């Protein structure tokens, strides 16, 4: 049986691997980051690194896709339960401005992977599939207040555009501008229909 100290050390090593791998993938890209470089940054042996993740693809999947999905889920749970779709959109974008350094790296790498600029195809396909399912849920949520499917798509694109500007371009869009953009889009969608 493993003792508590062994288990604690096991989790600490795993966290260290994730921490350094994320930064190296962000700095050098998936193809420019070797398992050896990650092992050296962590200060662990190659067998330890492979014991925890098996290979670079598994490690990338864990620190990018899995961490991104978990982060999105956590952020969604922080939104007010009774928020309107307009408020959800605005507050979700504002949340991206306040991500921790780690979560910012996770989101940036996930977006670059989803766009096909980073990573490897398998993780990209998994992210695309997950995003398609998520978009269906978001479109259903938007349809509560927006009857036009065209306007649902316009609002969704505006949402992604602002999120990309914040995550990928490090733009600091004022909160009031984000809320105003969403208000105008929802208002226009409801006036035109």
C-alpha positions in Angstrom: 0.0 0.0 0.0 1.2 3.5 -0.8 1.7 5.9 2.0 0.3 9.5 2.1 3.7 11.1 1.5 4.3 9.0 -1.6 0.9 9.9 -3.0 1.5 13.6 -2.2 4.9 13.6 -3.9 3.4 11.8 -7.0 0.8 14.6 -7.4 3.4 17.3 -6.9 5.6 15.8 -9.6 2.6 15.6 -11.9 1.7 19.3 -11.2 5.3 20.3 -11.9 5.3 18.5 -15.2 2.1 20.2 -16.2 3.4 23.6 -15.1 6.6 23.4 -17.1 5.1 21.6 -20.1 2.5 24.2 -20.5 5.1 27.0 -20.5 7.4 25.2 -22.9 4.6 24.3 -25.3 3.5 28.0 -25.2 7.0 29.3 -25.8 8.3 26.7 -28.3 5.2 25.1 -29.7 4.3 21.4 -29.7 6.9 20.4 -32.2 9.6 22.6 -30.7 9.2 21.1 -27.2 10.8 17.8 -26.4 10.1 15.5 -23.5 13.7 15.9 -22.6 13.4 19.7 -22.3 10.3 19.2 -20.1 12.1 16.6 -17.9 15.0 19.0 -17.5 12.7 21.9 -16.6 11.0 19.8 -14.0 14.2 18.2 -12.7 12.9 14.7 -13.1 14.2 11.7 -15.0 12.8 10.6 -18.3 11.3 7.4 -16.8 9.4 9.5 -14.3 8.1 11.7 -17.1 7.0 8.8 -19.2 5.5 7.0 -16.2 3.1 9.9 -15.6 2.1 10.7 -19.2 3.4 7.9 -21.5 4.3 10.2 -24.4 4.3 13.9 -25.5 0.9 13.6 -27.2 -0.8 12.4 -24.0 1.0 15.2 -22.0 -0.1 17.8 -24.6 -3.7 16.5 -24.5 -3.8 16.7 -20.7 -2.3 20.1 -20.3 -4.2 21.7 -23.2 -7.5 20.1 -24.1 -8.4 18.5 -20.8 -7.3 21.5 -18.8 -9.1 23.8 -21.2 -12.4 21.9 -20.9 -12.1 21.8 -17.1 -11.3 25.6 -17.1 -14.4 26.4 -19.2 -16.6 24.2 -16.9 -15.2 26.0 -13.8 -15.8 29.4 -15.4 -19.4 28.5 -16.4 -20.1 27.4 -12.8 -19.0 30.9 -11.6 -21.6 32.7 -13.7 -24.9 33.7 -11.9 -27.5 31.0 -12.2 -30.3 33.5 -13.2 -28.2 35.5 -15.7 -29.8 36.3 -19.1 -28.2 35.0 -22.2 -26.9 38.5 -22.9 -25.3 38.7 -19.4 -23.8 35.2 -19.8 -22.1 36.2 -23.0 -20.8 39.5 -21.6 -19.6 38.0 -18.3 -18.0 35.0 -20.0 -15.9 37.3 -22.1 -15.0 39.4 -19.1 -13.9 36.2 -17.2 -11.3 35.7 -19.9 -9.7 39.0 -19.0 -9.2 37.9 -15.5 -7.7 34.4 -16.0 -4.8 33.3 -14.0 -1.4 33.0 -15.8 -1.9 29.3 -16.0 -5.4 29.4 -17.3 -4.4 32.1 -19.8 -1.7 29.8 -21.2 -4.2 26.9 -21.3 -6.8 29.0 -23.2 -4.2 30.4 -25.6 -2.8 27.0 -26.4 -6.2 25.5 -26.8 -7.3 28.3 -29.1 -4.1 28.0 -31.2 -4.6 24.2 -31.4 -8.3 24.6 -32.4 -7.3 27.1 -35.1 -4.7 24.6 -36.4 -1.7 26.7 -35.5 -0.3 24.5 -32.8 -0.3 21.0 -31.4 -1.2 17.9 -33.3 -4.2 16.9 -35.3 -5.7 14.4 -32.8 -6.1 17.0 -30.1 -7.4 19.5 -32.6 -10.1 17.1 -33.7 -11.1 16.4 -30.1 -11.3 20.1 -29.4 -13.3 20.8 -32.6 -15.8 18.0 -31.7 -16.1 19.3 -28.1 -16.6 22.9 -29.4 -19.3 21.8 -31.8 -21.3 20.2 -29.0 -20.7 23.3 -26.8 -21.8 25.6 -29.6 -25.1 23.7 -29.9 -25.8 24.2 -26.2 -24.8 27.9 -26.5 -27.1 28.4 -29.6 -29.9 26.8 -27.7 -29.3 29.2 -24.8 -29.2 32.2 -27.2 -32.4 31.0 -28.9 -34.3 31.8 -25.7 -34.1 35.5 -26.4 -33.0 35.6 -30.1 -35.4 34.0 -32.5 -33.3 34.4 -35.7 -30.6 31.7 -36.3 -28.7 34.3 -38.3 -28.5 36.6 -35.3 -27.5 33.6 -33.1 -24.5 33.1 -35.4 -23.7 36.8 -35.4 -23.7 37.0 -31.6 -21.6 33.8 -31.4 -19.0 35.2 -33.9 -18.8 38.4 -32.0 -18.4 36.5 -28.7 -15.5 34.4 -30.3 -14.0 37.5 -31.8 -13.7 39.3 -28.5 -12.5 36.2 -26.8 -9.8 35.7 -29.4 -8.7 39.4 -29.1 -8.3 39.0 -25.4 -6.6 35.6 -25.3 -4.5 35.6 -28.5 -3.8 39.3 -28.9 -3.7 40.3 -25.3 -6.1 43.2 -25.9 -7.7 44.8 -22.9 -11.2 45.5 -23.9 -13.0 47.5 -21.2 -15.8 45.7 -19.4 -18.3 48.4 -20.3 -17.4 48.0 -24.0 -18.0 44.2 -23.8 -21.3 44.7 -22.1 -22.3 47.4 -24.6 -21.4 45.3 -27.6 -23.5 42.4 -26.3 -26.4 44.7 -25.5 -26.3 46.2 -28.9 -26.2 42.8 -30.6 -29.1 41.4 -28.6 -31.1 44.6 -29.1 -30.5 44.6 -32.8 -31.4 40.9 -33.0 -34.7 41.6 -31.3 -35.6 44.8 -33.2 -35.0 43.3 -36.6 -37.1 40.2 -35.9 
